[in-house]
Amino acid sequence: MSNTIQRTKAQAIFFLLGAVLVGGALGFTANRAIEHRDPGKDHRSSRAQLADRLQLTSAQRRMLDSVLDSRNDKMKQLLSPVRPQLDSVRFAARAMIRSRLTPEQQAHWDLVLIEMTRDSVQSAGR
């Protein structure tokens, strides 16, 4: 019975890890596809586009900025306690993927990670 429990636990862990990997990959891809981001584009220009599309007044634009800044601050606060755990899962998944790639694929994977890190840093600074 103990082996069955251990096997079930291992399957559950691998399933969750797979879900995290697929979710992360899909999220990354969807983010790029939906936003059609330019490397130099920041959240201010996205907000300006939204405000223009909605034909907001100056007061409404300030309200939009205030609400979105508040939301972003709250989301950062909520995530900060679990950020180390999320990072640990992310790094373990990346290492697992890399370990199963050919040397040439590993080089491409490393470039993808550099791009993702650069985009993440740029997004955090906005």
ChimeraX attribute file (.defattr): number of C-alpha atoms within 10 A of each C-alpha:
attribute: neighborCount
match mode: 1-to-1
recipient: residues
	/A:1	6
	/A:2	7
	/A:3	8
	/A:4	9
	/A:5	10
	/A:6	11
	/A:7	12
	/A:8	12
	/A:9	12
	/A:10	12
	/A:11	12
	/A:12	12
	/A:13	12
	/A:14	12
	/A:15	12
	/A:16	12
	/A:17	16
	/A:18	13
	/A:19	12
	/A:20	16
	/A:21	17
	/A:22	12
	/A:23	12
	/A:24	13
	/A:25	12
	/A:26	12
	/A:27	12
	/A:28	12
	/A:29	11
	/A:30	12
	/A:31	12
	/A:32	12
	/A:33	10
	/A:34	8
	/A:35	9
	/A:36	10
	/A:37	13
	/A:38	8
	/A:39	10
	/A:40	8
	/A:41	13
	/A:42	14
	/A:43	12
	/A:44	11
	/A:45	11
	/A:46	13
	/A:47	15
	/A:48	16
	/A:49	12
	/A:50	14
	/A:51	18
	/A:52	12
	/A:53	9
	/A:54	11
	/A:55	12
	/A:56	15
	/A:57	11
	/A:58	10
	/A:59	9
	/A:60	13
	/A:61	18
	/A:62	13
	/A:63	13
	/A:64	17
	/A:65	17
	/A:66	12
	/A:67	12
	/A:68	13
	/A:69	12
	/A:70	12
	/A:71	12
	/A:72	12
	/A:73	11
	/A:74	12
	/A:75	11
	/A:76	12
	/A:77	11
	/A:78	11
	/A:79	11
	/A:80	12
	/A:81	10
	/A:82	11
	/A:83	12
	/A:84	11
	/A:85	11
	/A:86	14
	/A:87	11
	/A:88	12
	/A:89	15
	/A:90	16
	/A:91	12
	/A:92	13
	/A:93	16
	/A:94	15
	/A:95	11
	/A:96	11
	/A:97	13
	/A:98	17
	/A:99	11
	/A:100	10
	/A:101	13
	/A:102	10
	/A:103	11
	/A:104	8
	/A:105	12
	/A:106	15
	/A:107	12
	/A:108	14
	/A:109	16
	/A:110	13
	/A:111	12
	/A:112	12
	/A:113	12
	/A:114	12
	/A:115	12
	/A:116	13
	/A:117	12
	/A:118	13
	/A:119	15
	/A:120	11
	/A:121	11
	/A:122	14
	/A:123	13
	/A:124	8
	/A:125	9
	/A:126	9
